[in-house]
Amino acid sequence: MTTDTLLPKKFDKLLIANRGEIALRIIRACHELGVGTVAVYSDADRNAPHVRYADEAYYIGPPPARESYLVIGKLIDVARRSGAQAVHPGYGFLAERAEFAQACLDAGLVFVGPSSYAIQVMGDKQMARQTVKAAGVPIVPGTEPGLNDDELIAAADQVGYPLLVKAAAGGGGKGMRPVYQPAELPNALAAARREAQAAFGDGTVYLEKMISEGRHIEIQVMADMHGNTIHLGERECSLQRRHQKLIEEAPSFAVDEELRQRMGAVAVAAAQSVNYANAGTIEFLMDREKNFYFLEMNTRVQVEHPVTELVTGVDIVQEQLRVARGRKLRYTQEDIKLRGWAIECRINAEDPYNNYLPSTGTITTIRLPAGPGVRVDSGVYPGYQVTPYYDPMISKLICYGESRGEAVLRMRRALEEYRIMGVKTNIPFHQHMMDSHRFLSGQFDTKFVEERFSMSDREAAEHLEAAILATLVAHRQSQQASQIISPGERDTTNWKWISRWERLHK
């Protein structure tokens, strides 16, 4: 594979094929580099901040993404009309669609990301497994693609229980089913195939060994079109629910320097196996013995990239733009040193006390936290409508400290300062997590939130504390009343009462 699909081309105007906080993040990077910006918006985003911050903005359709942000033809048309020479896909939507990258190339546009070949290979889980395995990257034991149900059932004993049925296409937990006993497998295969077909248009599934008490560790990689590939250390992403990440941090509590270098070298090899260029992430599953296995590669900038930026000092989005312009990486591997600790909480419009039910409505008031070591990446404002059309993430709250303890303390303070009215949010979840002994000691895995964490514990404790305080207040007031209103008092003027109150509390 050569880099002929990634020929460098200078550009001074960029179309951002996305919305929300990531669109704003890209606009800011462009402004610092002197690159003009073009935003797109649906009916739901007419007043969105990314529309106002961009140099130009173009309407692309109704709120449903399939009629606006997912329509490749509309985006290419906006690029032509606006004179943009490049496109940044952000994350989500079309960011990992090989056909979009190829459409940009065919239209003479620079795609700020990897080649369509790399996206296609790494977007197919089985093809990705085969490719990185050939490069010496360890993979989780499992089956090969293309097996029917009878063949999968026959291969299950060799894979070993417990295991996972996983969709070959897509991600985010769609088309995934855990199986603990052989009797559960036929129904799990049928359910996973149905869900995968509905979500990705491809019902192909495979089996993979389930790693008990595993941790989700990912390595950020950067590569240019001149053969240079480096890693920027790891991120801890084990705190998730239904395979959706909730809290990320860099570095990981469970990774030491020796393990970091080994994982980093493997991640670089995985990226080089598809001649990767631009920013990407290699995701690993690590067991209790710290054996790690390739899960997948995300061929885009990650939601959680800010924690890596804070501990390395590397502006990942700016580096994406430089690489897309054909420039060499500004850093060598020796330049990358991790300093301090960063934690990111995803602030979502959902109710943690009601099974994380999504919350829609109008944000009437919002007050963002600030101060040393606090960063908020957000795309909402007072009057913003939280709709069911897009991801419920309101913002990303990132806190940095010289140590993990300092980062946690700053996160506690920032969460306390954060005020959002009009919709329910998962801020109480994050506050509870920052007080969790298991979290503070780093003793958690990918199942922690779902199996060993409960919001009801905090709610019960808060109610108990409130009841105790109410009882103490009532008791104190009754004592004061008996002292003030005592028999035989003649002067009942208000001034007399105040005088006695002051004497009692001296």
C-alpha positions, 0 to 999 in steps of 0.5 A: 500500500502506498500513500498515493491516496494521501497526496499532500495539498495546501489548503486555506479553507476547511469544511467541518462536516460535523456539529457541536463541541467537536466542530468548535474544537476544529474551528479554534484550531483552524483560527490559530493556524490561519485557516478559514472555516466553513460550518454546516447546520441542520434546522436544529442547529441554526443558532448553534455556536459552531455556526456563529464561530465559523467564517461561513455556514451553510444549511444542509437539511432537516434535523435527522442526521440521515437527511443532513449530516450523513448526506455525502452529496450535500457536504461535497456540494457545500465544499464546492460552493464555499471554495473549501479545499479540505474537509475535517469529519470530526468524530461520529457521523461520516468520520469512519466511512471509507466512502466519504473519504473517497468521495472527498478525494474524488472531488479534489478535496483534502480529507483530514484523516487517513486513507479510505483504504485504512478506514475500510480495513480498520472499520471491518473488525475481522479484516482489522484482526487479520491485518494487525495479527500479521503485523505481530499484534496480539488479538483476543482469541476468537473465530474467523469471519464468514462462519454460519451459526452451526460453525460458530456453535461448534467453534465456541468450545475452542474459544472458551466460555464466557465469550462475546458474540460481536458484529463484524461491522460497526461498534458502540456495543451494537450487535454484541451479546455476552454468552456464559453457557452453551445453551445461551449461544443460539439465541445470542447469535440470532439477536446479535445478527438482527441488531447488527443488520438493523444498525449497520446493514450487515448481520455478520457476527463472530465469537470472541473470548470474554476477558473477565475483569478487563480494562479498556486501555487505548493508545493515541497514535499520530502518523504523517505521510513521510513514514513517521509514526509515534504514540502519545501514551495511553488513556484509561477508558474502563468506566463505561456503561453499555460500551459507552465511555463515561470517564476517561483519564490519562495516564492509566492508573494500571500502566507503568512506564515499561508497559506503556512503551510495550503497548505503544510499540504494538500500537505503532505497529498496528497503525503501520500495518495499514500505512496509517497517516493522521490521528488514530487510536488503537484500543486494547483490552487488558486482563488482570495479569496485564496481558493486552489484546487488540480490540479495534482501531478508531480512524479519527480523532477521539472524543477523549483526545483532550486528556492526552493533549493536557498531559503531552502538550500536543495539540492533536487537532492542529497536528491533524491539519498539519499532517493533512497539509503534507507536513512532517510531525513536529515531534519524535517519540523521544519528545513525548513525555507525560506530565501530570494527570488529566480526567475527562467527564462526559456531561450528558443530558440523561437521568442517572437516577432513572436508568440514565433515561435521556433528557430532552428539552431547553437548557434555560441556564448554564454556568460553566466551571472555570479556574486553574486546571479546568477545561470545558469543551461544549457546544450548548448555550442558554436556550439550546434545545436538547433533541433526540436527533443527536448524541445527548452529550452536552459537554466534556469537562476536563481537569488537569493536575500535577498528580491524579489526586489533584486532578480528582480534587479539581474535578470535584470542585468543577462538578460542584460549580457546574450549573445546568437547568432545563434538562437532567444531567449525569453530573450527580453520577460523576460526583458520586464516582469522584467519591468512590473508593474503588475509583480513587484507588484505581480498582475498577474494570469495564464492568464496574459501572454496570455491576458494582456501582449504584446511584441509589447508594448516594441518594440514600446517603444524601437523604439520610444526611438531610434527615439528620440535619433536619432533626438537628435543626428542629431540635436546636430551634425548639431549644432556642424557643424554650430559652427565649419564650420563658415564663415570667417575661414582661417585656415582649418587644422585638428589641427585647427578643433580639437582645436575649438572642444575642446574649444566648449566643455569645 
